Amino acid sequence: MSDAPLSGHELAALDAHWRAANYLAVGQIYLVDNPLLEEPLAPEHIKQRLLGHWGTSPGLNLVYTHLNRLIKKRRQQALCVWGPGHGGPAILANSWLDGSYSKTYPDVTRDAAGMGTLFKQFSFPGGVPSHVAPEVPGSIHEGGELGYALAHAYGAAFDHPELLVTCVIGDGEAETGPLAASWHSNKFLDPVHDGAVLPVLHLNGYKIANPTVLARIPESELDALLRGYGHDPLYVSGDEPATVHRELAAAMDLALDRIHAFQRAARTEGATVRPRWPMIVLRTPKGWTGPAEVDGQPVEGTWRAHQVPLPGVRESPEHLRQLEAWMRSYGPEELFGRSGRPSAQVLDCVPDGDLRLGATPYANGGLLLRTLPVPALDDYAVPVGRRGATLHAPTSVLGGLLEGVMAATAERRDFRVVGPDETASNRIDALYEATGKAWQAQVLPVDEHLARDGRVMEVLSEHLCQGWLEGYLLTGRHGLFSCYEAFAHIVDSMVNQHIKWLRTSRRLAWRRPIASLNYLLTSHVWRQDHNGFSHQDPGFVDHVLNKSPEVVRVYLPPDANTLLSVADHVLRSKDYVNVIVAGKQPGFDWLTLDEARAHCARGAGTWGWAGTEDGSREPDVVLACAGDVPTLETLAAAGLLRAHLPDLAVRVVNVVDMTRLLPREEHPHGMPDSEYDALFTTDKPVIFAYHGYPWLVHRLAYRRTGHAHLHVRGYKEEGATTTPFDMVVRNDLDRFRLVMDVIDRVPGLGVRAVAVRQAMADARARHHTWIREHGTDLPEVTDWTWGG
Amino acid sequence: MSDAPLSGHELAALDAHWRAANYLAVGQIYLVDNPLLEEPLAPEHIKQRLLGHWGTSPGLNLVYTHLNRLIKKRRQQALCVWGPGHGGPAILANSWLDGSYSKTYPDVTRDAAGMGTLFKQFSFPGGVPSHVAPEVPGSIHEGGELGYALAHAYGAAFDHPELLVTCVIGDGEAETGPLAASWHSNKFLDPVHDGAVLPVLHLNGYKIANPTVLARIPESELDALLRGYGHDPLYVSGDEPATVHRELAAAMDLALDRIHAFQRAARTEGATVRPRWPMIVLRTPKGWTGPAEVDGQPVEGTWRAHQVPLPGVRESPEHLRQLEAWMRSYGPEELFGRSGRPSAQVLDCVPDGDLRLGATPYANGGLLLRTLPVPALDDYAVPVGRRGATLHAPTSVLGGLLEGVMAATAERRDFRVVGPDETASNRIDALYEATGKAWQAQVLPVDEHLARDGRVMEVLSEHLCQGWLEGYLLTGRHGLFSCYEAFAHIVDSMVNQHIKWLRTSRRLAWRRPIASLNYLLTSHVWRQDHNGFSHQDPGFVDHVLNKSPEVVRVYLPPDANTLLSVADHVLRSKDYVNVIVAGKQPGFDWLTLDEARAHCARGAGTWGWAGTEDGSREPDVVLACAGDVPTLETLAAAGLLRAHLPDLAVRVVNVVDMTRLLPREEHPHGMPDSEYDALFTTDKPVIFAYHGYPWLVHRLAYRRTGHAHLHVRGYKEEGATTTPFDMVVRNDLDRFRLVMDVIDRVPGLGVRAVAVRQAMADARARHHTWIREHGTDLPEVTDWTWGG
């Protein structure tokens, strides 16, 4: 890359912009005053607490500067995902330079006063975070927790054919598993309908306190690795700015030329060979242009440059002197004059309007979001004649609706379904009527449903599914993640970050609402007939409910029509993380579509037809349930009570929306106490059959008046490879146990109840004997129907 | 690899063993009776529920067969990690063939009767799981949740120089992030002190319903990728058994020769160049030797072979016929005779005694476990004169103890500390006095503490840290995982599997206890001064407490000496997952070592010196606390109450062991009600300042008599880049708020309390003003000492 495309003028301008950004990054970390160094630096100009990450900043500034040039020269729609998100000072500096910061935050003007505010607010209480957080214009990726940059970048590029998504990957982040898997995303990127991703692997050699693996393997090994990932790498390295500017500009031009050539070939010439997409390996010193040595120790180019390279500036005159020399080395008077406004040379490379990385609408996806065309549910609902007599697999019914959404977005291409190789297993494969599975690698004649332009995405990595979908949603589209319930925990930490992002974004008026992240958790804890104990974990719901209540929603629809109604709701919603737990096995239909809609709108309600109360008084007992299997067992228990203890006034309550159990002050969906008390009573026993860990219900309802009378059954880590009914027996959630619980808790039931209780215990014993001999469930259980 | 080393006799024997294993795998999936096909197969011989995974089984059987040969020929100590853990039928079959199954389960004899039991019990209620679960002899890795095979294999190999750990990686699993990261583990494997890992990438082309990425990229790309990972791959592929046998035997011989050569060079010749370790790429059809077509659809070699290729055997005579032909194709009468005992030819390749993969002590680590030499704590404890006056960073003090353990195990090499690049940041870097950081890649002069034989392991992947440590512990060693609190969630799903493994192992008498998996969670939620909101999540504790109580333990030591005492306990413990949450910032010393020991032994207790009760009656209020920051705020609140409301009888209770709050029936550490009531009272207000999500305390204590009087403060997702005290104020956990809580809840405090309450509110207002102006905490807070 010696034939560099830069004129002397261009080179000087790029370098000026880079120096300006570096100056602003240092200023943010250190200064509360004297932003332009108009007077000699003194301790009172220095922040009392020095917080921030310098090490990655010069590299990020370099990439931002060169992207500016590329965008302006080519008028290229672009977005950048900054993997080293700790480098907030760099991205803030560049946003301030390109004017997008002042556009977003008018009080931070692009002059001396604004520079002063920019510096002071950084990592300061009440100010702005030190990461590339939602507060940062142009960001879709905070990046504080490493691993997800490249998956986010691909998600942003899917179905945005005009877009270039650059992704800076730190060599620390490159050690994480999710990032390592993300390289293979290029086997899922369609050069016709998707945009391009340009990874920039930034090898600055060190993480917090250690060298990085990719910086310390031989060049030949690194090159083989990146080619093995399917890329054609371009290398830029050095510590001499002019050389690096020339090489990086050339590499970016070449990369974009190649990208456009691949796209042209695919789009206009029908090429179907998978492109070897370009990428850039950028090797520059950590903390480049910062202090070379501090207190006799090498700093620039080492891990010691990671955070604040001169920690003692307020106390040590020598550190203070070094800081001043460091900042002046960038030439602030040349870059900003006395006004503090960036010079024309500094701004020479900066694009205008929405092309600016800090102003691109792709990074504020709500601006691009269109209402999702969800078809009318009536076409997909199952008819319900006699309740609890017909069976439908809820997810299979949902599959029809999803097919409808997929078909309705065939032209718009703003809806995707992701999952770890389980779309068919989870029975939403009706989707394949409307689209295929995205796949750019080899196809064999025996394969089914693979398509270069498919919008179902299957890869055996929950991390990739989550990361892709997040990137897709954050840039203004819609989607659903279908996942094994137990293995949703694989993305616990990712969903944390997404919820935190949404919670913060909701408090920023300029960030427009984006589509919710919707989970369909199926293959759930109660139906791991052959995978057994290791596949049983209903705790993702618990995890999510720990997070910000303004963002999180949890639904457990008990049958096919309620699942349809819930899905309709969540697909239209914005700025939430919705978790739906629903079975993929055939289950009884309880509610008609109209009933389902009314029930889901309430979120929790009495199923009058299932109980035996006559309305003249409070019931003797409440049987509550949430989840498909607990609902089945509860209704079976209600049937047993109706038959054996007909005088007992039983109320059956079904809960679809778990957050309704929370107090109103704790969650927007929380029931007022009056409603809770009317539904559950204040002093009658409530036997609550819950899908997951039983204590979750207590954690939600502990403040309710009747809490002392609440008795919850659920999953308590008793599992095996076994039958469905054996699973509920092992966890004391079965119908017989629920009847026993009622008898144990309702006072004054008399001698008849003693006999009934014994009959229930006998039934459980019958189960144990039968299953040992036959390996199947009792016929009286498998043949059961409601009212049958 | 055409110069194959097999004689005709050897080839025939290997093939016989492989066919026998295949026969046994099919039999387990299908048969309840007629195991030797002594009569024509009839529907009543078939299981009612057909559960199991055939697709991967022939490949696993092939690898097991050839490992047998290699082990026997070379007398090589070996362990195998079976990544495709769904292939339980294969590993069970081989364990039965090598006699280790009957040794472990004497009722399953190696004859016709035992074969019948083997078949019937598989994936049958009350029988054995369908995965390579703890019940399977020779397993350290259930593998149902994919991603962790290779990390487990490396963990097993570390500090076992004599051991060969083969690891079969399915091409589905190879798509996961953790597996993708694991390839780089070879940069951390010391050829001198560690054993060897031989990865076998098994490309059978499909996962559940899709082709796999690595099976569908060009050979050249795959080869570059594996070389980029630092391996020297050997390729074996085909669907003609004799050829594959010859090539696989040759590849295994060659691989082991190369491994031994590398080890010899490093161990006896002092070679320090990082070996390009061999690995094998094995490309064979999915469901090889099974039905080629079923109902007109191709099955063998496609995803349709993944689970049960003939699903309708009980109903369809054609399927039944196909099954019988399939099973007879292996020649059972030749393999097992009429007795059901494997023929001499079948057993020809099988090694004996502990060399058998099903009998190796490495897979039952408790057999190898030695007591960890934990030095006396007195040498590390901090002196405590006046309480709450001196400051120590608890993790730094712990670092001394860990250094002691590291030094004491210098020869034995059975203790490692893992962490994602945070050993120094988390202040346990005293470890480097005793050992270095494992590193086999390039070293530069500026680097510090890197060592080829280091036993601190740092890599920026929590998945690798967790996987390595699990493998290390499961094979009989000790260790600790030091991690950012928030990012422990990255391994939520991994710890689930480990807890499930331990829970099941504890119920198997033949599995000997292994060392506990110990977490040190630090850099916790309250001290993310510069990382802010994205780094704040104290919920790992909640996640772990959902799991089996016989396994999980959670400790929140409030100061340095209590941390020492807790660490001493957990390092000596077995079969637990211990989570310790402790700060790395300097904190007050509250207890002497002796007091700390007594307090930690109780797990929760009154700090009489901190309260104001006189013993003559119950206190008016209980201030409870758990965690270092809540303890500080609670003691500060107690000080304020003592000063301002001296007549109020305040009890201060500190909780170290969170599970003590659970009822005795729910956890082995749970307090009896009498003890709980004596400590917390049954009717006095309890203001509980808790480190994490406040509702966790309610979830633990909801059954207690006094629960209605329990008021918990904790983290409620209100965070930012801010000061330590501002964090507690934002979450209403600060001393002033706690005093207000007391005043709001203790009745009859009178007019004086109204004034005190106002003073507290004023102090909070003072905080808000001060921090806005100074960006630091109030001097009255930062200068505070107990009794000062």
Interface residues (C-beta under 8 A of the other chain):
Chain A: V32 K47 Q48 R49 L51 G52 H86 S123 F124 P125 G126 G127 V128 P129 S130 H131 A133 E142 G144 E145 L146 G147 G172 E173 E175 T176 G177 P178 L179 A180 A181 S182 W183 H184 K187 K207 I208 A209 N210 P211 T212 V213 R216 I217 P218 E221 L222 D223 A224 L225 L226 R227 G228 Y229 G230 P298 G301 T302 Q307 D421 E422 T423 A424 S425 K437 W439 A441 Q442 V443 L444 V446 D447 L450 E458 V459 L460 S461 H463 L464 A486 F487 H489 I490 D492 S493 N496 Q497 K500 R503 T504 D529 H530 N531 G532 F533 S534 H535 D537 G539 D542 H543 N546 K547 S548 Y693 W695 L696 H698 R699 Y702 H707 A708 E717 A720 T721 T722 T723 D726 I771 R772 H774 G775 T776
Chain B: V32 K47 Q48 R49 L51 G52 H86 S123 F124 P125 G126 G127 V128 P129 S130 H131 A133 E142 G144 E145 L146 G147 G172 E173 E175 T176 G177 P178 L179 A180 A181 S182 W183 H184 K187 K207 I208 A209 N210 P211 T212 V213 R216 I217 P218 E221 L222 D223 A224 L225 L226 R227 G228 Y229 G230 P298 G301 T302 Q307 D421 E422 T423 A424 S425 K437 W439 A441 Q442 V443 L444 V446 D447 L450 E458 V459 L460 S461 H463 L464 A486 F487 H489 I490 D492 S493 N496 Q497 K500 R503 T504 D529 H530 N531 G532 F533 S534 H535 D537 G539 D542 H543 N546 K547 S548 Y693 W695 L696 H698 R699 Y702 H707 A708 E717 A720 T721 T722 T723 D726 I771 R772 H774 G775 T776
